[in-house]
Amino acid sequence: MVLLDLSTGVYDVVDEIGTAMWVQLTRPPAERDFAALAETYGVPAAAVAADTADFAASQMAAGRLVPAPHRTPPPAAVRAARRRPTIMRALAERAAADRDLRKSFASAYCKRTRPLADPTEPRADVRLTTQRFFTAEGLYPARQAPLDCLPRSLALTSFLRAAGWPAQHVIGVALYPFEAHAWVELDGVALNESDSALHRFTVIQRA
């Protein structure tokens, strides 16, 4: 198993036993079966419990695992306020994406992929809206290609969704050599991306 830190572009390869522990830890508590794991590897259940606890602690310290949240009923869907897709707003969105990702990938990701403004017409022209974003991107001073794909794509997703366009944020990975990439799609079409370049990536997340 490969654990990828999208905020830094760093990944770690986890061995077979670590992968088995990860699978158990990411299941609902009622579905975990550490006894079966101990039987599979022919070791005492107490040893599996201790090793799994150590593994979980190390992954939580690294920020890869978090405690299961308290489940509450989902809030009623509320449309975000539609915003004018100006170049200045695009610059602000791009800077905010960088800033928020430095604090927390999870919160930055949810903040930019969940809200959608009223998608009914009339809306700002999508080509003009996208063009304004990439004009702002060209002015942005802190680009760090190739790792800038994550903040850029999250900012573009939020920018389009605030204008009423249901853009989707997509994350893909490629092997040999290992590489991760993030981009934006609208109606299944990747925006400002080469189809030939995206062909090698397998989509692992879409929101």
C-alpha positions in Angstrom: 0.0 0.0 0.0 1.1 3.5 -0.8 0.2 6.4 1.6 0.3 9.7 -0.2 0.5 13.1 1.5 -1.1 15.3 -1.1 -0.1 18.5 0.7 3.6 17.8 0.3 3.8 15.3 -2.5 5.5 12.8 -0.2 4.5 9.2 -0.2 5.4 6.1 1.9 5.2 2.5 1.0 3.6 0.3 3.7 4.5 -3.4 3.9 2.0 -6.2 3.8 1.4 -6.4 7.6 1.1 -2.7 7.9 -1.5 -2.7 5.1 -3.5 -5.4 6.9 -3.5 -3.3 10.1 -4.5 -0.2 8.1 -7.5 -2.1 6.6 -8.7 -3.2 10.0 -8.2 0.3 11.6 -10.2 2.0 8.8 -13.2 -0.3 9.2 -16.1 0.5 11.6 -15.2 -0.9 15.0 -17.9 -3.5 14.9 -16.4 -4.9 11.6 -12.8 -5.2 12.8 -11.4 -8.7 13.2 -8.0 -8.7 14.8 -8.3 -12.4 15.8 -8.5 -13.3 12.1 -5.4 -11.2 11.5 -3.5 -13.0 14.2 -4.5 -16.3 12.7 -3.5 -15.3 9.2 0.0 -14.5 10.3 0.3 -17.2 13.0 1.0 -14.9 15.9 -0.6 -14.4 19.3 -3.6 -12.1 19.4 -1.9 -10.0 22.1 1.0 -9.4 19.8 -1.3 -8.2 17.0 -3.1 -5.9 19.4 0.1 -4.4 20.7 1.6 -4.0 17.2 -1.6 -2.5 15.8 -1.8 0.0 18.7 1.8 1.1 18.0 1.0 1.3 14.2 -2.1 3.4 14.8 -0.3 5.7 17.2 2.5 6.3 14.6 0.0 7.0 11.8 -2.0 9.4 14.0 1.2 11.2 14.9 1.9 11.6 11.2 -1.6 12.9 10.6 -2.6 10.0 8.4 -5.2 8.6 10.7 -7.6 10.5 12.9 -10.0 9.4 15.6 -13.5 8.4 14.3 -15.7 11.5 14.5 -18.9 11.6 16.5 -21.6 10.9 14.0 -24.3 13.5 13.8 -27.2 13.8 11.3 -26.0 15.6 8.1 -27.1 19.2 7.9 -29.7 20.2 5.4 -28.2 21.2 2.0 -27.8 24.9 1.8 -26.8 26.6 -1.4 -23.7 28.9 -1.1 -24.1 32.5 -2.2 -23.2 33.0 -5.8 -20.2 35.2 -6.3 -19.0 37.2 -9.2 -16.0 35.4 -10.9 -13.6 38.3 -11.1 -9.8 38.1 -11.5 -9.3 39.6 -8.0 -11.6 36.9 -6.5 -9.6 34.2 -8.4 -6.4 35.6 -6.9 -7.9 35.6 -3.4 -9.2 32.1 -3.9 -5.7 30.9 -5.0 -4.0 32.5 -2.0 -6.6 31.1 0.4 -6.1 27.6 -1.0 -2.4 27.7 -0.3 -2.9 29.1 3.2 -5.6 26.6 4.1 -3.7 23.6 2.8 -0.8 24.5 5.1 -3.1 24.2 8.0 -5.2 21.1 7.1 -5.7 19.1 3.9 -9.0 17.7 5.1 -10.6 21.1 5.9 -9.3 22.8 2.8 -10.6 19.9 0.6 -14.0 19.9 2.2 -14.3 23.7 2.1 -13.7 23.8 -1.6 -15.6 20.7 -2.9 -18.8 20.8 -0.9 -20.5 24.2 -1.4 -22.2 24.9 -4.8 -23.9 28.1 -5.6 -27.3 28.3 -7.4 -26.6 26.5 -10.7 -29.6 27.9 -12.6 -29.2 30.3 -15.4 -28.2 33.0 -16.0 -24.6 32.3 -15.0 -21.3 33.8 -15.9 -20.0 32.2 -19.1 -17.9 29.2 -18.1 -15.2 29.9 -20.6 -14.8 33.4 -19.5 -14.8 32.4 -15.9 -12.1 29.8 -16.4 -10.1 32.2 -18.5 -10.2 34.7 -15.6 -9.0 32.1 -13.2 -5.9 31.2 -15.3 -5.2 34.9 -15.9 -5.1 35.3 -12.1 -3.0 32.1 -11.8 -0.4 33.7 -14.2 -0.1 36.6 -11.8 0.1 34.5 -8.6 3.6 34.9 -7.2 4.0 31.6 -5.2 3.6 28.9 -7.8 5.7 25.8 -7.1 5.1 23.5 -10.1 4.6 20.6 -10.1 3.3 20.5 -6.6 1.1 23.5 -7.2 -1.5 21.3 -8.9 -3.3 20.7 -5.6 -3.9 24.3 -4.4 -4.5 25.4 -8.0 -7.1 22.7 -8.7 -8.9 23.2 -5.4 -9.0 27.0 -5.9 -10.4 26.5 -9.4 -13.0 24.1 -8.2 -14.2 26.6 -5.5 -14.1 29.5 -8.0 -16.3 27.7 -10.5 -18.7 26.3 -7.9 -19.1 29.8 -6.4 -20.1 31.0 -9.9 -22.8 28.2 -10.1 -20.8 25.7 -12.2 -20.7 22.1 -10.7 -17.0 21.5 -11.2 -15.5 18.3 -9.8 -12.1 18.0 -8.2 -10.2 14.9 -9.3 -7.1 13.2 -7.9 -5.3 10.6 -9.8 -2.1 8.5 -9.3 0.3 6.9 -11.8 2.9 4.1 -11.2 6.4 3.6 -12.5 7.4 6.2 -11.7 4.9 7.0 -9.0 3.2 10.4 -9.4 0.1 12.1 -8.2 -1.9 14.8 -9.9 -5.0 16.9 -9.2 -7.2 18.6 -11.7 -10.7 19.9 -12.3 -13.4 18.5 -14.6 -16.7 20.1 -15.7 -19.3 17.7 -17.3 -16.6 15.1 -17.6 -14.1 17.4 -19.4 -10.8 18.2 -17.8 -10.1 22.0 -17.8 -6.8 23.3 -19.0 -5.3 19.7 -19.1 -3.9 17.6 -21.8 -5.8 14.3 -22.4 -2.5 12.6 -23.3 -1.0 13.6 -20.0 -4.0 12.6 -17.9 -4.3 9.2 -19.6 -1.6 7.6 -17.4 -3.4 8.6 -14.1 -5.9 6.3 -12.4 -8.6 8.3 -10.6 -8.6 7.6 -6.8 -10.9 10.5 -5.6 -13.5 12.6 -7.2 -15.6 15.3 -5.4 
